[in-house]
Amino acid sequence: MSFNLADMLRASALAHPDKAFCHSAAGTLSYRRLDELSGLVAAALRDSGLRDGDRVTVQLPNVPEFVVAYFGILKAGLVMVPVNPMLTPAEAGYQREHSRARLHLDRPEQVDALAARPRAALPAAATRPDDTAVVIYTSGTTGRPKGAELTHFQLYMTCTAAGEAFGVRADDVTLAALPLSHIYGLSSLVNSSVLFGTTLSLVPRFETGAVLDAVARDRVTVMLGVPTMYHALLAADLGGRDLGSLRIGSSGGASMPAVVLDAFEKRFGAPVLEGFGMSETGAAGLLNRPDDRRALSVGRPLRGIEARIAGTDASGEEHVGELLLKGFAVMKGYLDDPAATAAAVVDGWLHTGDLAFRDDDGFYYIVDRIKDLIIRGGYNVYPREVEEVLGTHPAVREAAVIGRQDDRLGEEVVAVLSLRPGARVTPDEITAYCRERLAPYKYPREVRFLPELPKSASGKYLKREMR
């Protein structure tokens, strides 16, 4: 049996050839043209001597050429290795070297040149369902990133299950400001849009003005983002733009502070569904549904995915443990790293590294990353809980909580903050604010201010750098 993820592009191109796949600064790209161009790229890649399973790194922003290259690589029976264009040369070089890429594409003109070679377009190669389609590198917030191998079938099922649960509509126009090189963007934007035949509004990188312009111009109905994006839009001047087309949002990649979630929904009139996924699961895992959501939770497992809390079958926030996932979404393994694979996937269960609990109705709540847990004087302090309190202070724009070594208590709680423009507050005032709202062992004894908190290319706070 053969199955190629690019088959879904051919199906959508046949079903609605003239429909817009995406709007961008370059104009509108139809499904028919995307299918044709990617087939031409596939033929050029094979003519270049690349063979089944060879890897190609693609380091492009959110431009049509990224998607043309992606489906061209898949059609050629090759493996796509997306590389975030915001990475440093050393970071990107590591991914190219580690993946042993045979070709690197980092300019749109390279893709255009491949598509312009005179030859017949290739249909999708007869790959197997369990063949690797994509190697996606983890964010590397705790060390060298690892390459998660994701298969054709896995990626098809992740966008299918997530799209069904989210309630994707055929007439949706989805904002594509998340990096397409990140698994959230690749799966939930590109793959999902192609499968369900919707339209993307491509923004090369997240900038509030460009995003708001795109929402108004293209009548965007769906926004997918990480919490820092929602936070930035809250602070933006709408400038009289008509954003009434926006009907729903989705947030992943990190926990959404309650104050940001509530404020966004109130200002823009669109509910935001939180979910949970990883590079290792093709961005799928758990999700709130439009008609079945629970505030501050990441929802319930998607169809075909099992979830549990390690070490307990009980529900309730007093039963916190590591979140484990099992099912079609779990990766094939880490590229050339059997030891890391064996440590991450045990008896089919993926160890996520996230602490969580579930309620009596089966909704899961992320408490924190295991590595971020602070043990102060024998008490567990979950940074997210402290960050939620800090986020309610009127002067605070961004907040992260880390632990530092302490000879007496083991670890001490440290708050790292950036302030809103024009705001003034002292460390003592921040400490007093938290002391009124948190148990004595939880509030930060040390407060540091930065102009902006360091973030990864995917928008996550880099607590390693803060430490």
Phi, psi and omega in degrees: 000132177248150177203128179236131182304330181290349177302329182289334175292315179300319180298315180291324179294326177285324183287321181211074187300325186266000179289147180288123169282319180208152168251140179206182177298337180276354182118207182249134178248122181276165177297320178301314183290322177299318179297316181295311183297318180293328175293323176293319177297319178301315180297319180294321179295318178292322178294337179281358178099002178284143185233170184315128175086351176297149184255141178234123176272138180233115182241081183228153173285190181282080178234160181305327182298332177299312184289323176299315178296318182302307183286334174294318178296314179297315181298328181281358181078020181260182182243126178276131174238094180288137179234125182296127181294348179275354179291153175289161177305323180292319180294315180294322179297323178298316181293321177296316182290315183294323181280351183054049182294137178274342182209144178233126178246116181227011175225134179305327182297331177296318179292318178300320180293321178297318182288340184272351180294135182286109179191170177278142179292147179265140168285175181294136179294157182275069176281163177269155180303326182265010173289147177290128177259322186221139166249114182248128182273137177297164187293342176071028181287346181239013181150198179301131179293150178248148182267108179279125179272119182245134187267167178301312182293317180302312183291327176295315183289324181295316180287331177293307183295318181292318181295320177296315181293324181287333181085046178298137179249147183300332182265011180292142168242118189252132177292126178247076176254342170297144177300125176294343178283349178266149185299327178299313180289318183296315184278308188279342176257294186294301184298316182296317180297317180295317181298315185265359176069036180262186184240141177255146170251102187279129173239120188308320174205159186287114170222131190303317181296314180295322179294312181296323176298317182294318179300316181289316184292314186264004181054055182296135180253337185230134175240128171247132182198179173255162186306324181297331178290315178297322179299315181295321180293328177297326183273356187277153173274118183288342174057032178077007180292146177270108181249021185292348180286339185294121183250335185197154177228166176221142180231137177206187178088331178194166180288136179274120175302139183302322182294326179287316180301310182296317183292321180294314182297324180290319184284320187258351177067026181231127177293149179243120181265120177275149177214180180221129174204172183219166171304321183289349179240018181062028179076001181261162178169276180232153182201141167283143177262154180305323182254013183207075185235157179225121184306135176072359175266166174259014173089201181245164183300145173290162177305130178088004180238135174255149177223149173203166177257125183299134173085000180204148172252002184275157176253167179112149186290352174276353181250074181266137177200181181288136177283128177243143179232148180215149177133194185299337186284343185288135185302162173291327179152176175274134183302121175056031180218072182297328180294315179294324178297314181296327179286329184274325184241111183239119181054037179085351181266124177277124176275110189283336186082006179251137175274135184207169168218166177235154179266182184294340181264004176088011174276139182255146182232123178279126179269312179180171170285142179303318183292341181266352179303133178252128177250104184251112178059032180089353179260141176278128175242119179267114184307324183299323180297319179289321179297324178299318179292314180301324181293343179273351178288131186298340182270346189270127176265311179227146181217135173221144181239130181229167176252147172234151183297139179223127185296329184271315187256355184092302175217152175239152184271126181236131176259131176244121190231151160241148186256159176292152180307129179082354183280149177224134178200148180261159175304320180296323179293322177295315180300315180297321179300314181290324182299327179288342190240357183227158176300155185304328183276355185262329190288148184290134175268347180226137181231128178241143179247137175230151176301323178204142181283139180294138182228155174283175179297339180262007174093006179274146177292135180267086182291335176299316178294323179295320180295000000 
